[in-house]
Amino acid sequence: MRTIFITKEPILLGQFLKFVGIITNGGEAKIFLQENEVFVNNTPENRRGKQLFDGDYVEILNEKYIIKFEKR
């Protein structure tokens, strides 16, 4: 499981996909989410606008991530 640190809460699922390098631009998010299974906190999710917060778990392409909020 990879820990992903964010400095602004929330982060949108589409932004998260770009942040971790799964997609290269926001326009790819909709297509990616239609073609691949993504789970947020063990629930299937296909909305690129889904808000992710500190402590949320995301599973994409058999890779697991946990989101941690880091104050700066």
C-alpha positions in Angstrom: 0.0 0.0 0.0 1.3 3.4 -1.0 0.7 6.5 1.2 -0.1 9.6 -0.8 0.3 12.9 1.0 -1.8 15.8 -0.1 -1.6 19.4 1.2 -5.1 20.5 0.3 -8.3 18.7 1.2 -10.3 17.4 -0.6 -8.7 16.1 -3.7 -10.9 14.9 -6.5 -10.6 11.4 -7.9 -9.7 12.7 -11.3 -6.9 14.9 -9.8 -5.7 11.9 -7.7 -5.4 9.8 -10.9 -3.2 12.5 -12.4 -1.3 13.1 -9.2 -0.2 9.4 -8.9 0.7 9.2 -12.6 -2.1 6.9 -13.9 -3.3 9.5 -16.4 -1.5 12.5 -17.9 -4.4 15.0 -18.1 -7.8 15.5 -16.6 -9.6 14.7 -19.9 -8.4 11.1 -19.6 -10.1 10.6 -16.2 -13.6 10.0 -17.6 -12.4 7.4 -20.1 -10.1 5.7 -17.5 -12.9 5.4 -15.0 -15.3 3.9 -17.6 -12.8 1.3 -18.6 -11.2 0.3 -15.3 -12.5 -0.7 -11.9 -11.7 1.8 -9.1 -12.7 1.4 -5.5 -12.8 4.1 -2.8 -13.1 2.7 0.7 -14.0 -0.7 -0.9 -16.9 0.8 -2.9 -16.8 0.9 -6.7 -16.5 4.5 -7.9 -16.6 5.9 -11.4 -17.1 9.7 -10.8 -14.0 11.8 -11.5 -15.5 14.4 -9.2 -15.6 12.1 -6.1 -14.0 14.0 -3.2 -11.2 12.1 -1.4 -10.3 13.0 2.2 -7.6 12.1 4.8 -7.8 8.4 5.6 -9.6 7.4 2.4 -8.4 4.2 0.7 -8.2 4.0 -3.1 -7.7 0.8 -5.1 -6.8 1.1 -8.8 -5.3 -1.6 -11.1 -4.5 -3.8 -8.1 -2.6 -1.0 -6.5 -3.7 0.3 -3.1 -3.3 3.8 -1.8 -4.2 5.6 1.4 -4.6 9.4 1.4 -3.0 11.4 4.2 -3.5 15.1 4.7 -0.2 16.9 5.5 -0.5 20.5 6.9 2.2 22.9 5.6 
